[in-house]
Amino acid sequence: MKKIIIILFLSLFLWSTAKANETYATCLAGECEFLLSIWYDYAETDCMQTLINEEVYTGPISFEIIETGQTCIVYNER
């Protein structure tokens, strides 16, 4: 019984941690603004595509566009 409780707790923890890195990005010509990101509010990137409130995973040096799977490197951030 203890093992089941531990497994449920760990899976809930890992799921909530993964969801904490999800945010929404609006990008135009390599400049992006993020809504409720734990890493940055504004960033200059190598991705030149236009995004409007697109769901992304953020990290300390890059973010990934969930829909396309493309990873964008962040050069300058605030």
N, C-alpha and C positions, 0 to 999 in steps of 0.2 A: 504494500500500500504506500509506503514511504517513497519507493522508487517512482511510482506513478505520479505522485504529487510533485516530486522534484522534476520529473520530465515535463509535466504541464507548466510548472513555474518557469523553467528554463526556456521552453518554446514560446511562452507569452513574453518573456523578457527579450528574446532575440527578435521576435516579430515587432515589438514596440520600438526597439532600437533601429531596425531597418526602416520603419515608417518615419522615424525622426529625421532621416536624411532626405526624405522626399520633400520637394518644394515646387513652386511654380516659377518659371522664368519667362521674361519678355526680352527678346534680343533683336537688335537691328544693327547690321554692319559690324559685328564683332563686339558690340557693347551690350551687356546684359544687366537687367535688374531682377532681383530675386525677392520673392514674397515669403517671409518667415523662414529664411534660411539660417541655420546655425553657423555657417561658415562665412558668408558675405552677403551684403545688400546690393553691391554693384561690382561688376567685373568686366575686364577687357579680355577677350578670348580669341582663339584662332578659328572659331566657327563663324562663318559669314552668313549663314542662313537666317531668315526672319522667323522668330517664334513669338507667339502671342499667348501668354498664360499656359505654356506647355509644361507638363509635369516632368520633372528631372530629379535625379539623385545627385546630391552634392557631396563633395569630398574636399579635403584640404587643398588640393592642387588642380582639381578638375571637376567636371560634372558630366553626367551621362543623360542624354535625352532618352526617356523611357520608350517612346513610340518607335524611334528609329534605331536605338542602340548605339548611336554615335557618341563618342567621348570627346569633349572639348577641354583643352588645356587653358587654365586661367593664368594670364600674365600679370595683370595689375588688378588689385582688389581694394575695396573699402568695406 
